Amino acid sequence: MLLDLDADQPPSLELFVVGQNTELAQLLSLFYTRTSSQYGERFVYLWGAAGAGKTHLLHALAESGNARYIAAGAPESAYLYNDGISLYLFDDCEKLSPAEQIDAFALFNEIRAHGGFLVAAGNHPPMILNVREDLRTRFGWGLVYQVHELTDEDKIDALERSAQARGISISSGVLPYLITHYRRDMSSLTQMLDQLDQYSLETKRPITLPLLREVLNELDQQQKQQEQQQK
């Protein structure tokens, strides 16, 4: 049985597991509706480790409409200001090339001049971000938030609540084993929960530790086959 883990759910602020990021989640909901300006806030910079959820948040904000997501490596045209875009989203700022940093600086100034909104994200806070000084200063103009990673307990709690909401029964020990033997980001863990549910229904077996190990082994075998085919 082939297991497909590529069918991501569209990112949304509702799917973001808040954990220690309550204040940030509330603020970004205002950026989603473009109402943060009533509090004088139009610029936010997010920083945190890989897998903390920065890209998820930016993609979720992009779903608000009239928004543009710009990742490092985007074409030069992505940095051109457009009157129809009210929210710009810069991702992986630490990876911006020298030319992209110039374009990002120019776009930032256009956004500011026209009353637009900007949410940027990188792996370090602005003061130590490895970009040109004028761009680093711009990123630090607005609010700066660290996106805190979820603890293992947070992840287990979120997965348990998701399973309960969907009527999925999971044996004890499955989720602790999953988060220590599989990818640790919530997107991958949530997809795996979907696959366990599907596999359980198709095989008419409950979601237990042996079933999880079977699925993980199947995925490992698939990956090895793909690696062999690519050689």
C-alpha positions, 0 to 999 in steps of 0.5 A, a space after each residue: 500500500 502506497 502512502 501519500 503524505 504530499 496532500 497538505 491542508 491549505 495553511 490557515 491561522 486556525 491550524 497554527 498550534 499556538 503554544 506559547 505564541 498567543 499574543 503573536 497569533 492574536 496580532 497576526 489575526 489583525 494583520 489578516 484583516 488589515 485592522 492592526 493599523 488602528 493600533 499603529 502597527 503595520 510591520 512585524 518581524 518574526 524569528 525562530 528556529 526552522 520548523 517553528 511555524 514561520 512559513 506556515 504563518 506567512 502562507 496563512 496570511 497570504 490566504 487573506 487576499 491582496 497579499 503577496 508571499 515572497 521567499 528568498 530566490 523569488 524573481 525580481 518582479 516579486 519585489 515591485 510594488 503593486 497598488 492592488 497588494 496591501 500585505 507583503 510577506 517576506 520569508 527566509 530573510 537570512 537567505 536574501 542575496 545582495 541584489 534581493 536585499 536591495 530590492 527588499 529595501 526599496 519595496 519596504 520603503 514603498 510599502 511604508 509610503 503607501 500605508 501597506 502592511 509587511 510581515 517578514 520572517 528570518 532565523 534570527 532577530 533583526 539586530 543580528 540578521 546577516 543582511 545589509 544594515 539599512 534593511 536590518 534597521 527597517 526590519 526592526 522598525 515594527 514589532 519583533 516576535 520570536 515564534 516559540 517552538 512547541 514542546 513535545 507535550 504541546 504537540 501531543 496535546 494538539 494531536 490528541 485534540 485533533 484526533 478527538 475532534 475527528 472521532 479518531 481513537 488512538 492507543 496510548 503510547 502512539 503519539 509519544 512514539 510518533 513525535 520521537 521517531 518521525 518528523 517533528 514539525 506539526 504539519 508533518 505530524 498532522 499529515 501522519 495522523 491523517 494517514 494513520 486514520 486512513 490506514 486504520 480504516 483500510 486495514 480495519 485495525 485500530 491505531 496502535 503502536 504496531 500499526 504505527 511502526 508498520 506505517 513508518 516502516 512502509 514509508 522508510 521502504 518507499 523512501 529507499 526505493 525512491 533513492 534507488 530510482 534516482 541513482 
